[in-house]
Amino acid sequence: MKVYNTLTRRKEELVPQDPKRLTMYVCGPTVYNYIHIGNARPIVVFDTMRKYLEYRGQKVKYVQNFTDVDDKIINRAREEGISALEVGEKYIAAYYEDVKQLNVAPATVHPRVTQTMPDIIKFVQGLIDKGMAYEVNGDVYYRTRKFPGYGKLSGKNIDDLEAGARVDVNDIKEDPLDFALWKARKSEDEIAWESPWGMGRPGWHIECSAMSKKYLGDTIDLHAGGEDLQFPHHENEIAQSEGLTGKTFSRYWMHNGFINIDGEKMSKSAGNFFLLRDVLKEYDGEVLRYFLLSAQYRGPINFSRDLMEAAKAGLERMQNCKSTLQHLMAHGADGDMTAAEAEKLASYDAHKQKFIDSMDDDLNTADAISAIFELVADINRDVAGGATKAFAKAAFGLLDELTGVLGLLRQEKKEEIDAELQKLIDERAAARKTKDWATADRIRDELAARGITLKDTPQGVQIVRS
C-alpha cells in the first residue's frame, strides 16, 4: 500500500517498523460539545484505513485520544454548572453514541488527557532538563528555535513565522514563537493538577506527544488527522517529541481535507455548522459514512442535500443487491452452482482486485466504491433469472467482504412483514392470478408510495424498500 506522506510530499510504500504490528495515532476531539460533521471525516477516513490494513492481514494498534481538559471545556463547565470532568464524561459518552451509527470501531486505546497527567508532567520536565523548555511564573514554554527541524511538516519557514508573530510588550516568553507546554492556574474554579511548577494544566500540543509516547513508543508508524492540524498542532508535536527523544516521531503523516457546506467553508460564524447528531436525525449513519468515503480523503468534500440524497441512493443500490442475494440464499435452487455460475463467480475476482488496487493507492475509497458498483451491476445481471443458493451465497460473501472493509451494509435491514402488508401482497398475487391488472397495479402504486417495491422473481415475491 502506498500513502501520501505529508512530511515528504510524495506517495510512499507504507512499511511498519515491526511487521507484526503497525502503530497508528489519530488526533481525537476536544470534548466540550457534540462532534460536528467536520470531526466525522477523519474519524471515518482513518477508521477505514485501519479496517483495510486489518483486512490485508496487518495487525494495527490504533490510538485515538480525547482532549478532556481545555479552555473551551472549562468555559462549558461554567455555562452548564458542572465540573470540567463531568463535561468530558458527558461528551465522550455522546461521541460513542454518535460514531456507533457510523459503524466506527473503538480504538485499541482511547486515552484521556486527565488520565495521562503524570506522563505529561514527566515529558515537560524532560524538555526542561534538556534545555528545550523553560518555566516562567508557573507557565512552561517550548524553545521553538532550539529545534532545527521546525516547519518541516507544514512547510512553513521559521523566519516567515517570526515576521508574522504578534509581539506583546508584556509577553513573558523569551521568543514570540515559543509555545505553551504547561499553563499556570488562573482562577480557583479552573481544573488543575500539582506539578513542579505549581498548580496548572497542560497545553494542547503536549498532550498528544505524551499519549503517543505512552501507548505507542518513541517512534510511531503513522500519525493522522485533519489538514487543519498540520500547523501548529502536528508541527509542535514533532518539535516536542523529537526534541525530547532525538528520534523520528512519526514515519508517515496522513491528513484529510476539509468539508465545505454548499461550496462554502463550514464555520459557526457563517451559520453553516452542522452537528453530527443533527445530520443523523435526517440521514442514516451509513449514508453519511458512504458520503464521507465517496471522495478521495485528501481533497475537500462538499456537503449538500443533493449529494446526501445521491449517497442515499448509492447505498440503497448496494443494499438492494445484498437483499436480492439474501432472498436467493433462502429461496434459490438447491444443489451445486452450475458451470456457468462458477464462471461468472470467477469473473468477479477482477472487481475485487480493482477494489484492492484502489485502496492500495493512497486509500482511494472513491474508486473502491466504483469497483463495488461494477460488482453489483454484474451480480444483478447474473441473478436476474434466478440462481442457485450456492451461487447466491458465494456472491453475497464477496459483496459483504468488500463493503465490510468500507464499514458499509453492516446494519442488517430486516424486512418486517406486518399483517396489513401481507394482506396487500396476497391481494396483488390473487389479482395477478386472475389477470386483474388494474387491481395489481393499484396495489403496486400504493406500496410504492410507502417506499415499498415488490419484485416478482422465479423464487417468489421479494420486498425492496427505498
Secondary structure, 3 states (H helix, E strand, C coil): CEEEECCCCEEEECCCCECCEEEEEECCCECCCCCEHHHHHHHHHHHHHHHHHHHCCCCEEEEECEECCCHHHHHHHHHHCCCHHHHHHHHHHHHHHHHHCCCCCCCCECCEHHHCHHHHHHHHHHHHHCCCEEEECCEEEECHHHCCCCCCCCCCCHHHHHHHCCCCCCCCCCCCCCEEEEEECCCCCCCCECCCCCCEEECHHHHHHHHHHHHHCCCEEEEEEEHHHHHHHHHHHHHHHHHHHCCCCEEEEEEECCEEECCEECCCCCCCCCEHHHHHHHCCHHHHHHHHHCCCCCCCEEECHHHHHHHHHHHHHHHHHHHHHHHHHHHCECCCCCHHHHHHHHHCHHHHHHHHHHHHECCCHHHHHHHHHHHHHHHHHHCCCCCEHHHHHHHHHHHHHHHHHCCCCCCCCCCCCCHHHHHHHHHHHHHHHCCCHHHHHHHHHHHHHCCEEEEEECCEEEEEEC
